[in-house]
Amino acid sequence: MAQKPSIPKGTRDFGPAEMAGRNYIFDTIRSVFKCYGYAPIETPAMENLATLLGKYGDEGDKLLFRILNSGDAFSGIDFGQFSIEGDGPDRYNSKALSLKVCEKGLRYDLTVPFARYVVQHQGDITFPFKRYQIQPVWRADRPQKGRYREFYQCDADVIGSGSLLNELELVQIVDRVFSLFGIRVCIKINNRKVLTGLSEICGFPDKVVAITVAIDKIDKIGLEAVEAEMKDAGLTEDAVEVIRPVLTLQGTFSEKLASMRNLMSGGSSSGAVSQAGLKGLDELDELHRLIEAASISQEVELDLSLARGLNYYTGAIFEVKAKDFPIGSICGGGRYDNLTGIFGLPGMSGVGISFGADRIYDVLTGLEKFPAGMTSSAKILFANMGTEEVKYLVPVVRQLRENGVACEIYPDTAKLKKQFDYADRKAIPFISIVGGDEMARSEVNIKNLASGEQRSFAKDAIGEIIDFVK
């Protein structure tokens, strides 16, 4: 018996209806990117592993899909040099072994490949460089609701400028995109310098990565578990007590800024001052003033527990949550001051955001926000009444298509009920039934299947037909 066909866990097929929704998402986001002067690029699905490794932290490295070298990848490998104590499949150092047999990997995100692109093509780029990119990425994560192993990201980045006007512009893009979708969101903002400041005032500046990784999980595991993870990383109870009130701080954006400024200026139990933290608060204050001047329609919140675990962020960080649908973040990003430095181009500051198209699709579906009639593949179905009738209709259909009206001629001569059922299943709103009488009068008959309205037009009155089916 043939094996039942399947696809890998965490991936999905998309039929015509799903693709109509996805293209609506991509087209909407793309239109906003273009309005702000961003130009499109694409990068390969696979990158050299050396490009990807070490850019996302240890946890990110574990989620990279590695591609086995072509041919006999294990030929000539001395497995003895990768042996460790124990028996069974765990007796080898799999990480070291994989580096010997895998030189490439599927991209984890679009930001690191973008940094590689900038360095590789720097002679052809005008800075500041504003680009957008809509492509799939892959992560070897555990599949669950709202989390996939293959998914699309829609990124916009500007590199070569440290101005906070770029951060404002990204907030405006987020505001515009979700307003067009009709989705209410909360745009959460923080700054990685503030998180660096937290590690300094609690007395563990060398634990900033561990603190950030733990804080980034607060929505998933809760405050107590985050505190336990920080203690496991070596923080003392006194250090955790300094951080705890920050993660539960309430108030307006301005009130939180004032509380944090007091804390970073020596107001914590440790009495320590953090210049890095104060610098981050200054940036947040300036960005907040710009946002207020821009009259952003969506909610904007200073979330001091927002960490975003990617190691390359150095300044402002963003995360967007849907307010009326339970799902993880649907957009996120931040400032990275030296991402290109790892590829030999130091001092090139950039900032970007990434829209999670798959999660946005789930939100639009759950809230029933997709436009009506979006899945219709054609505007008019011309019924097939016979060979001569089809010959009569072919030039009419050609002219309609040349004027941007999607049309179909039913391919076979069949009972009208079958042809009506076809139009109904495909949500085609209009049908044309042309027989001998219509041909004799040189007319075309069009019926609105929703309202029942039916009209006849002269065969060459293409403009009138178009006006009727709009």
One Martini backbone bead per residue (centre of mass of N, CA, C, O) as a GRO file, in nm:
protein
  470
    1MET     BB    1   0.096   0.036   0.023
    2ALA     BB    2   0.073   0.356  -0.008
    3GLN     BB    3   0.186   0.629   0.124
    4LYS     BB    4   0.069   0.878   0.290
    5PRO     BB    5   0.058   1.192   0.232
    6SER     BB    6   0.283   1.456   0.356
    7ILE     BB    7   0.395   1.700   0.589
    8PRO     BB    8   0.575   1.876   0.778
    9LYS     BB    9   0.590   1.984   1.073
   10GLY     BB   10   0.505   2.329   1.066
   11THR     BB   11   0.354   2.305   0.796
   12ARG     BB   12   0.177   2.435   0.490
   13ASP     BB   13  -0.092   2.448   0.297
   14PHE     BB   14  -0.225   2.659   0.019
   15GLY     BB   15  -0.504   2.762  -0.099
   16PRO     BB   16  -0.688   2.988  -0.264
   17ALA     BB   17  -0.809   3.121  -0.009
   18GLU     BB   18  -0.545   3.158   0.146
   19MET     BB   19  -0.394   3.318  -0.076
   20ALA     BB   20  -0.580   3.559  -0.080
   21GLY     BB   21  -0.514   3.643   0.213
   22ARG     BB   22  -0.205   3.664   0.189
   23ASN     BB   23  -0.199   3.872  -0.043
   24TYR     BB   24  -0.344   4.089   0.115
   25ILE     BB   25  -0.120   4.122   0.321
   26PHE     BB   26   0.122   4.176   0.136
   27ASP     BB   27  -0.001   4.418  -0.022
   28THR     BB   28  -0.050   4.603   0.218
   29ILE     BB   29   0.238   4.616   0.330
   30ARG     BB   30   0.380   4.698   0.068
   31SER     BB   31   0.231   4.971   0.030
   32VAL     BB   32   0.348   5.101   0.287
   33PHE     BB   33   0.646   5.075   0.235
   34LYS     BB   34   0.643   5.247  -0.025
   35CYS     BB   35   0.536   5.515   0.109
   36TYR     BB   36   0.833   5.518   0.280
   37GLY     BB   37   1.074   5.432   0.065
   38TYR     BB   38   1.088   5.125   0.024
   39ALA     BB   39   1.292   4.867  -0.107
   40PRO     BB   40   1.332   4.572  -0.278
   41ILE     BB   41   1.449   4.247  -0.168
   42GLU     BB   42   1.653   3.941  -0.203
   43THR     BB   43   1.733   3.626  -0.050
   44PRO     BB   44   1.841   3.336   0.021
   45ALA     BB   45   1.731   3.059   0.187
   46MET     BB   46   2.034   3.006   0.200
   47GLU     BB   47   2.314   3.001   0.420
   48ASN     BB   48   2.588   3.031   0.566
   49LEU     BB   49   2.656   2.927   0.877
   50ALA     BB   50   2.855   3.158   0.947
   51THR     BB   51   2.630   3.377   0.921
   52LEU     BB   52   2.427   3.259   1.155
   53LEU     BB   53   2.608   3.194   1.372
   54GLY     BB   54   2.586   3.387   1.676
   55LYS     BB   55   2.317   3.592   1.625
   56TYR     BB   56   2.082   3.442   1.842
   57GLY     BB   57   2.205   3.270   2.027
   58ASP     BB   58   2.186   2.964   2.164
   59GLU     BB   59   1.882   2.919   2.108
   60GLY     BB   60   1.891   2.995   1.808
   61ASP     BB   61   2.100   2.784   1.711
   62LYS     BB   62   1.908   2.536   1.774
   63LEU     BB   63   1.689   2.646   1.536
   64LEU     BB   64   1.866   2.564   1.308
   65PHE     BB   65   1.864   2.468   0.982
   66ARG     BB   66   2.051   2.214   0.851
   67ILE     BB   67   2.254   2.139   0.563
   68LEU     BB   68   2.350   1.882   0.397
   69ASN     BB   69   2.591   1.791   0.228
   70SER     BB   70   2.664   1.703  -0.064
   71GLY     BB   71   2.663   1.389  -0.101
   72ASP     BB   72   2.900   1.231   0.103
   73ALA     BB   73   2.919   1.385   0.401
   74PHE     BB   74   3.067   1.129   0.574
   75SER     BB   75   3.314   1.121   0.419
   76GLY     BB   76   3.607   1.097   0.615
   77ILE     BB   77   3.495   1.075   0.895
   78ASP     BB   78   3.609   1.104   1.233
   79PHE     BB   79   3.422   0.996   1.492
   80GLY     BB   80   3.624   0.988   1.731
   81GLN     BB   81   3.658   1.310   1.765
   82PHE     BB   82   3.327   1.312   1.864
   83SER     BB   83   3.356   1.167   2.119
   84ILE     BB   84   3.177   1.075   2.410
   85GLU     BB   85   3.044   0.992   2.680
   86GLY     BB   86   2.881   0.699   2.624
   87ASP     BB   87   2.581   0.580   2.478
   88GLY     BB   88   2.455   0.599   2.185
   89PRO     BB   89   2.348   0.890   2.021
   90ASP     BB   90   2.510   1.066   2.265
   91ARG     BB   91   2.828   0.992   2.197
   92TYR     BB   92   2.817   1.262   2.033
   93ASN     BB   93   2.918   1.571   1.905
   94SER     BB   94   2.680   1.715   1.722
   95LYS     BB   95   2.770   2.008   1.679
   96ALA     BB   96   3.052   1.951   1.562
   97LEU     BB   97   2.960   1.754   1.340
   98SER     BB   98   2.770   1.948   1.182
   99LEU     BB   99   3.009   2.140   1.088
  100LYS     BB  100   3.131   1.914   0.895
  101VAL     BB  101   2.838   1.844   0.723
  102CYS     BB  102   2.754   2.162   0.750
  103GLU     BB  103   2.755   2.477   0.556
  104LYS     BB  104   2.441   2.515   0.566
  105GLY     BB  105   2.136   2.724   0.608
  106LEU     BB  106   1.841   2.822   0.706
  107ARG     BB  107   1.686   3.094   0.751
  108TYR     BB  108   1.574   3.264   1.052
  109ASP     BB  109   1.587   3.545   0.912
  110LEU     BB  110   1.622   3.880   0.753
  111THR     BB  111   1.848   4.048   0.902
  112VAL     BB  112   2.118   3.902   0.868
  113PRO     BB  113   2.110   3.883   0.557
  114PHE     BB  114   2.099   4.190   0.527
  115ALA     BB  115   2.374   4.251   0.647
  116ARG     BB  116   2.528   4.086   0.440
  117TYR     BB  117   2.428   4.244   0.194
  118VAL     BB  118   2.542   4.522   0.267
  119VAL     BB  119   2.839   4.440   0.270
  120GLN     BB  120   2.853   4.306  -0.018
  121HIS     BB  121   2.690   4.591  -0.152
  122GLN     BB  122   2.803   4.878  -0.058
  123GLY     BB  123   2.890   5.005  -0.346
  124ASP     BB  124   2.557   5.006  -0.442
  125ILE     BB  125   2.473   5.186  -0.194
  126THR     BB  126   2.245   5.416  -0.050
  127PHE     BB  127   2.286   5.622   0.223
  128PRO     BB  128   2.033   5.549   0.355
  129PHE     BB  129   1.894   5.216   0.369
  130LYS     BB  130   1.576   5.116   0.230
  131ARG     BB  131   1.417   4.805   0.307
  132TYR     BB  132   1.226   4.530   0.175
  133GLN     BB  133   1.099   4.195   0.289
  134ILE     BB  134   0.925   3.898   0.142
  135GLN     BB  135   0.985   3.598   0.324
  136PRO     BB  136   1.086   3.297   0.420
  137VAL     BB  137   1.130   3.112   0.727
  138TRP     BB  138   1.331   2.900   0.962
  139ARG     BB  139   1.234   2.685   1.251
  140ALA     BB  140   1.324   2.436   1.504
  141ASP     BB  141   1.043   2.422   1.637
  142ARG     BB  142   0.768   2.371   1.829
  143PRO     BB  143   0.475   2.296   1.727
  144GLN     BB  144   0.200   2.538   1.738
  145LYS     BB  145  -0.010   2.761   1.803
  146GLY     BB  146   0.127   3.019   1.611
  147ARG     BB  147   0.368   2.801   1.546
  148TYR     BB  148   0.622   2.769   1.301
  149ARG     BB  149   0.873   2.644   1.079
  150GLU     BB  150   0.719   2.792   0.844
  151PHE     BB  151   0.751   3.143   0.760
  152TYR     BB  152   0.656   3.471   0.716
  153GLN     BB  153   0.826   3.778   0.647
  154CYS     BB  154   0.789   4.146   0.695
  155ASP     BB  155   1.042   4.367   0.617
  156ALA     BB  156   1.181   4.674   0.767
  157ASP     BB  157   1.477   4.870   0.687
  158VAL     BB  158   1.726   5.101   0.825
  159ILE     BB  159   2.059   5.190   0.711
  160GLY     BB  160   2.282   5.456   0.819
  161SER     BB  161   2.110   5.550   1.086
  162GLY     BB  162   2.050   5.706   1.425
  163SER     BB  163   1.776   5.813   1.398
  164LEU     BB  164   1.456   5.840   1.559
  165LEU     BB  165   1.287   5.875   1.298
  166ASN     BB  166   1.294   5.576   1.224
  167GLU     BB  167   1.127   5.471   1.459
  168LEU     BB  168   0.879   5.637   1.399
  169GLU     BB  169   0.825   5.521   1.115
  170LEU     BB  170   0.769   5.232   1.216
  171VAL     BB  171   0.527   5.305   1.389
  172GLN     BB  172   0.362   5.419   1.151
  173ILE     BB  173   0.351   5.158   0.991
  174VAL     BB  174   0.204   4.992   1.200
  175ASP     BB  175  -0.041   5.173   1.226
  176ARG     BB  176  -0.131   5.157   0.926
  177VAL     BB  177  -0.159   4.854   0.880
  178PHE     BB  178  -0.369   4.791   1.117
  179SER     BB  179  -0.579   4.991   1.020
  180LEU     BB  180  -0.632   4.852   0.745
  181PHE     BB  181  -0.714   4.574   0.891
  182GLY     BB  182  -0.883   4.635   1.164
  183ILE     BB  183  -0.664   4.620   1.403
  184ARG     BB  184  -0.617   4.607   1.738
  185VAL     BB  185  -0.326   4.745   1.901
  186CYS     BB  186  -0.015   4.703   2.082
  187ILE     BB  187   0.268   4.912   2.117
  188LYS     BB  188   0.567   4.794   2.229
  189ILE     BB  189   0.826   4.959   2.430
  190ASN     BB  190   1.187   4.961   2.443
  191ASN     BB  191   1.533   4.934   2.584
  192ARG     BB  192   1.839   4.781   2.600
  193LYS     BB  193   1.980   4.990   2.788
  194VAL     BB  194   1.788   4.940   3.025
  195LEU     BB  195   1.870   4.644   3.065
  196THR     BB  196   2.162   4.707   3.119
  197GLY     BB  197   2.100   4.882   3.366
  198LEU     BB  198   1.981   4.658   3.539
  199SER     BB  199   2.242   4.489   3.561
  200GLU     BB  200   2.400   4.717   3.705
  201ILE     BB  201   2.212   4.789   3.960
  202CYS     BB  202   2.217   4.472   4.056
  203GLY     BB  203   2.539   4.372   4.010
  204PHE     BB  204   2.520   4.215   3.692
  205PRO     BB  205   2.668   4.299   3.405
  206ASP     BB  206   2.746   3.993   3.303
  207LYS     BB  207   2.406   3.912   3.296
  208VAL     BB  208   2.238   4.042   3.060
  209VAL     BB  209   2.162   3.796   2.887
  210ALA     BB  210   2.022   3.625   3.107
  211ILE     BB  211   1.814   3.839   3.182
  212THR     BB  212   1.687   3.876   2.901
  213VAL     BB  213   1.601   3.583   2.850
  214ALA     BB  214   1.414   3.566   3.095
  215ILE     BB  215   1.226   3.813   3.045
  216ASP     BB  216   1.123   3.715   2.758
  217LYS     BB  217   0.933   3.482   2.923
  218ILE     BB  218   0.699   3.613   3.095
  219ASP     BB  219   0.441   3.540   2.921
  220LYS     BB  220   0.489   3.220   2.946
  221ILE     BB  221   0.598   3.175   3.277
  222GLY     BB  222   0.631   3.412   3.455
  223LEU     BB  223   0.770   3.573   3.722
  224GLU     BB  224   0.872   3.339   3.903
  225ALA     BB  225   1.028   3.187   3.678
  226VAL     BB  226   1.214   3.419   3.608
  227GLU     BB  227   1.348   3.442   3.885
  228ALA     BB  228   1.457   3.152   3.889
  229GLU     BB  229   1.635   3.181   3.636
  230MET     BB  230   1.817   3.407   3.748
  231LYS     BB  231   1.926   3.242   3.986
  232ASP     BB  232   2.046   3.013   3.810
  233ALA     BB  233   2.247   3.236   3.673
  234GLY     BB  234   2.351   3.395   3.972
  235LEU     BB  235   2.150   3.556   4.113
  236THR     BB  236   2.043   3.730   4.368
  237GLU     BB  237   1.795   3.829   4.570
  238ASP     BB  238   1.871   4.130   4.563
  239ALA     BB  239   1.873   4.154   4.254
  240VAL     BB  240   1.578   4.066   4.206
  241GLU     BB  241   1.453   4.302   4.378
  242VAL     BB  242   1.536   4.522   4.171
  243ILE     BB  243   1.375   4.400   3.918
  244ARG     BB  244   1.078   4.338   3.995
  245PRO     BB  245   0.936   4.628   3.985
  246VAL     BB  246   0.986   4.673   3.681
  247LEU     BB  247   0.799   4.427   3.575
  248THR     BB  248   0.536   4.582   3.747
  249LEU     BB  249   0.509   4.851   3.626
  250GLN     BB  250   0.295   5.131   3.644
  251GLY     BB  251   0.149   5.342   3.395
  252THR     BB  252   0.251   5.571   3.208
  253PHE     BB  253   0.494   5.649   3.007
  254SER     BB  254   0.597   5.892   3.179
  255GLU     BB  255   0.587   5.754   3.459
  256LYS     BB  256   0.789   5.530   3.396
  257LEU     BB  257   1.025   5.710   3.323
  258ALA     BB  258   1.051   5.847   3.599
  259SER     BB  259   1.101   5.591   3.767
  260MET     BB  260   1.355   5.498   3.607
  261ARG     BB  261   1.530   5.749   3.649
  262ASN     BB  262   1.552   5.712   3.953
  263LEU     BB  263   1.678   5.431   3.947
  264MET     BB  264   1.933   5.502   3.755
  265SER     BB  265   2.020   5.745   3.976
  266GLY     BB  266   2.006   5.569   4.273
  267GLY     BB  267   1.702   5.452   4.373
  268SER     BB  268   1.799   5.194   4.460
  269SER     BB  269   1.911   4.970   4.696
  270SER     BB  270   2.211   4.996   4.572
  271GLY     BB  271   2.272   5.300   4.446
  272ALA     BB  272   2.311   5.271   4.155
  273VAL     BB  273   2.450   5.389   3.844
  274SER     BB  274   2.323   5.423   3.494
  275GLN     BB  275   2.420   5.541   3.190
  276ALA     BB  276   2.285   5.347   2.996
  277GLY     BB  277   1.999   5.372   3.111
  278LEU     BB  278   1.973   5.682   3.070
  279LYS     BB  279   2.010   5.673   2.763
  280GLY     BB  280   1.757   5.498   2.707
  281LEU     BB  281   1.554   5.705   2.832
  282ASP     BB  282   1.615   5.936   2.638
  283GLU     BB  283   1.522   5.784   2.383
  284LEU     BB  284   1.232   5.729   2.480
  285ASP     BB  285   1.151   6.021   2.519
  286GLU     BB  286   1.191   6.117   2.229
  287LEU     BB  287   1.006   5.909   2.093
  288HIS     BB  288   0.748   5.986   2.245
  289ARG     BB  289   0.731   6.277   2.132
  290LEU     BB  290   0.705   6.191   1.835
  291ILE     BB  291   0.450   6.020   1.864
  292GLU     BB  292   0.267   6.247   1.966
  293ALA     BB  293   0.307   6.429   1.707
  294ALA     BB  294   0.188   6.188   1.505
  295SER     BB  295  -0.084   6.066   1.591
  296ILE     BB  296  -0.127   5.785   1.696
  297SER     BB  297  -0.392   5.546   1.698
  298GLN     BB  298  -0.249   5.344   1.849
  299GLU     BB  299  -0.138   5.180   2.107
  300VAL     BB  300   0.120   5.296   2.341
  301GLU     BB  301   0.380   5.113   2.526
  302LEU     BB  302   0.571   5.089   2.812
  303ASP     BB  303   0.771   4.784   2.831
  304LEU     BB  304   1.000   4.667   3.072
  305SER     BB  305   0.968   4.344   2.990
  306LEU     BB  306   1.083   4.399   2.721
  307ALA     BB  307   1.346   4.212   2.531
  308ARG     BB  308   1.415   4.046   2.311
  309GLY     BB  309   1.644   3.778   2.264
  310LEU     BB  310   1.813   3.918   2.061
  311ASN     BB  311   2.153   4.012   2.061
  312TYR     BB  312   2.160   4.264   1.840
  313TYR     BB  313   2.025   4.450   2.024
  314THR     BB  314   2.074   4.819   2.141
  315GLY     BB  315   1.788   4.959   2.156
  316ALA     BB  316   1.516   4.983   2.038
  317ILE     BB  317   1.206   4.801   2.108
  318PHE     BB  318   0.952   4.588   1.952
  319GLU     BB  319   0.595   4.508   2.009
  320VAL     BB  320   0.300   4.336   1.879
  321LYS     BB  321  -0.044   4.325   1.994
  322ALA     BB  322  -0.338   4.186   2.000
  323LYS     BB  323  -0.644   4.283   2.164
  324ASP     BB  324  -0.881   4.061   2.028
  325PHE     BB  325  -0.650   3.822   2.018
  326PRO     BB  326  -0.510   3.512   2.107
  327ILE     BB  327  -0.167   3.589   2.067
  328GLY     BB  328   0.118   3.652   1.981
  329SER     BB  329   0.326   3.820   1.830
  330ILE     BB  330   0.291   4.023   1.505
  331CYS     BB  331   0.533   4.221   1.582
  332GLY     BB  332   0.888   4.319   1.538
  333GLY     BB  333   1.188   4.492   1.685
  334GLY     BB  334   1.491   4.704   1.618
  335ARG     BB  335   1.801   4.817   1.731
  336TYR     BB  336   2.124   4.805   1.547
  337ASP     BB  337   2.463   4.914   1.566
  338ASN     BB  338   2.660   4.630   1.470
  339LEU     BB  339   2.583   4.398   1.265
  340THR     BB  340   2.795   4.449   1.027
  341GLY     BB  341   3.062   4.401   1.192
  342ILE     BB  342   3.064   4.081   1.159
  343PHE     BB  343   3.125   4.153   0.827
  344GLY     BB  344   3.330   4.426   0.820
  345LEU     BB  345   3.107   4.678   0.904
  346PRO     BB  346   3.140   4.916   1.108
  347GLY     BB  347   2.908   5.153   1.239
  348MET     BB  348   2.616   5.037   1.129
  349SER     BB  349   2.319   5.162   1.178
  350GLY     BB  350   2.000   5.004   1.267
  351VAL     BB  351   1.640   4.955   1.182
  352GLY     BB  352   1.356   4.725   1.253
  353ILE     BB  353   1.080   4.530   1.115
  354SER     BB  354   0.841   4.247   1.173
  355PHE     BB  355   0.594   4.073   1.003
  356GLY     BB  356   0.361   3.817   1.090
  357ALA     BB  357   0.173   3.673   0.857
  358ASP     BB  358   0.051   3.417   0.993
  359ARG     BB  359  -0.069   3.558   1.243
  360ILE     BB  360  -0.234   3.768   1.092
  361TYR     BB  361  -0.415   3.562   0.957
  362ASP     BB  362  -0.538   3.450   1.219
  363VAL     BB  363  -0.662   3.718   1.310
  364LEU     BB  364  -0.837   3.782   1.060
  365THR     BB  365  -0.999   3.521   1.085
  366GLY     BB  366  -1.100   3.544   1.385
  367LEU     BB  367  -1.224   3.853   1.317
  368GLU     BB  368  -1.337   3.883   1.031
  369LYS     BB  369  -1.137   4.096   0.829
  370PHE     BB  370  -1.182   4.006   0.561
  371PRO     BB  371  -1.274   4.081   0.264
  372ALA     BB  372  -1.528   4.069   0.071
  373GLY     BB  373  -1.473   3.866  -0.213
  374MET     BB  374  -1.162   3.785  -0.217
  375THR     BB  375  -1.184   3.472  -0.328
  376SER     BB  376  -1.248   3.555  -0.600
  377SER     BB  377  -1.129   3.463  -0.927
  378ALA     BB  378  -1.394   3.584  -1.062
  379LYS     BB  379  -1.651   3.788  -1.201
  380ILE     BB  380  -1.715   3.604  -1.462
  381LEU     BB  381  -1.936   3.356  -1.594
  382PHE     BB  382  -1.934   3.175  -1.892
  383ALA     BB  383  -2.142   2.991  -2.037
  384ASN     BB  384  -2.164   2.663  -2.189
  385MET     BB  385  -2.372   2.613  -2.494
  386GLY     BB  386  -2.144   2.586  -2.718
  387THR     BB  387  -1.945   2.636  -2.983
  388GLU     BB  388  -2.074   2.897  -3.104
  389GLU     BB  389  -2.101   3.052  -2.837
  390VAL     BB  390  -1.799   3.059  -2.770
  391LYS     BB  391  -1.705   3.213  -3.021
  392TYR     BB  392  -1.876   3.465  -2.950
  393LEU     BB  393  -1.730   3.517  -2.656
  394VAL     BB  394  -1.420   3.545  -2.686
  395PRO     BB  395  -1.397   3.857  -2.755
  396VAL     BB  396  -1.534   3.955  -2.497
  397VAL     BB  397  -1.337   3.833  -2.293
  398ARG     BB  398  -1.084   3.970  -2.399
  399GLN     BB  399  -1.173   4.265  -2.343
  400LEU     BB  400  -1.219   4.235  -2.040
  401ARG     BB  401  -0.932   4.147  -1.965
  402GLU     BB  402  -0.791   4.405  -2.085
  403ASN     BB  403  -0.976   4.568  -1.851
  404GLY     BB  404  -0.947   4.383  -1.571
  405VAL     BB  405  -1.155   4.142  -1.607
  406ALA     BB  406  -1.232   3.855  -1.456
  407CYS     BB  407  -1.262   3.550  -1.652
  408GLU     BB  408  -1.484   3.274  -1.746
  409ILE     BB  409  -1.506   2.973  -1.931
  410TYR     BB  410  -1.669   2.708  -1.945
  411PRO     BB  411  -1.515   2.421  -2.073
  412ASP     BB  412  -1.800   2.273  -2.076
  413THR     BB  413  -2.073   2.113  -2.188
  414ALA     BB  414  -2.338   2.174  -1.955
  415LYS     BB  415  -2.533   2.190  -1.716
  416LEU     BB  416  -2.645   2.466  -1.561
  417LYS     BB  417  -2.629   2.369  -1.270
  418LYS     BB  418  -2.326   2.306  -1.274
  419GLN     BB  419  -2.240   2.601  -1.344
  420PHE     BB  420  -2.369   2.737  -1.100
  421ASP     BB  421  -2.217   2.575  -0.884
  422TYR     BB  422  -1.938   2.674  -0.966
  423ALA     BB  423  -1.988   2.974  -0.906
  424ASP     BB  424  -2.059   2.934  -0.607
  425ARG     BB  425  -1.794   2.792  -0.506
  426LYS     BB  426  -1.617   3.051  -0.635
  427ALA     BB  427  -1.761   3.328  -0.590
  428ILE     BB  428  -1.911   3.417  -0.851
  429PRO     BB  429  -2.120   3.699  -0.912
  430PHE     BB  430  -2.133   3.641  -1.231
  431ILE     BB  431  -2.350   3.553  -1.516
  432SER     BB  432  -2.342   3.417  -1.857
  433ILE     BB  433  -2.616   3.358  -2.097
  434VAL     BB  434  -2.560   3.245  -2.430
  435GLY     BB  435  -2.763   3.225  -2.710
  436GLY     BB  436  -2.928   3.244  -3.000
  437ASP     BB  437  -3.081   3.509  -2.935
  438GLU     BB  438  -2.837   3.684  -2.853
  439MET     BB  439  -2.681   3.646  -3.117
  440ALA     BB  440  -2.898   3.772  -3.306
  441ARG     BB  441  -2.873   4.058  -3.129
  442SER     BB  442  -2.585   4.116  -3.029
  443GLU     BB  443  -2.564   3.996  -2.722
  444VAL     BB  444  -2.526   4.028  -2.356
  445ASN     BB  445  -2.587   3.835  -2.068
  446ILE     BB  446  -2.624   3.957  -1.720
  447LYS     BB  447  -2.595   3.814  -1.383
  448ASN     BB  448  -2.678   3.872  -1.051
  449LEU     BB  449  -2.654   3.633  -0.800
  450ALA     BB  450  -2.745   3.803  -0.548
  451SER     BB  451  -2.996   3.991  -0.671
  452GLY     BB  452  -3.101   3.898  -0.981
  453GLU     BB  453  -2.999   4.088  -1.173
  454GLN     BB  454  -3.077   4.156  -1.528
  455ARG     BB  455  -2.877   4.216  -1.833
  456SER     BB  456  -2.850   4.368  -2.152
  457PHE     BB  457  -2.587   4.384  -2.405
  458ALA     BB  458  -2.395   4.490  -2.620
  459LYS     BB  459  -2.124   4.331  -2.738
  460ASP     BB  460  -1.950   4.624  -2.755
  461ALA     BB  461  -2.035   4.717  -2.442
  462ILE     BB  462  -1.790   4.708  -2.231
  463GLY     BB  463  -1.827   4.951  -2.039
  464GLU     BB  464  -2.111   4.866  -1.932
  465ILE     BB  465  -2.030   4.595  -1.816
  466ILE     BB  466  -1.821   4.701  -1.616
  467ASP     BB  467  -2.018   4.881  -1.453
  468PHE     BB  468  -2.206   4.642  -1.360
  469VAL     BB  469  -1.960   4.457  -1.216
  470LYS     BB  470  -1.842   4.656  -0.987
   0.00000   0.00000   0.00000
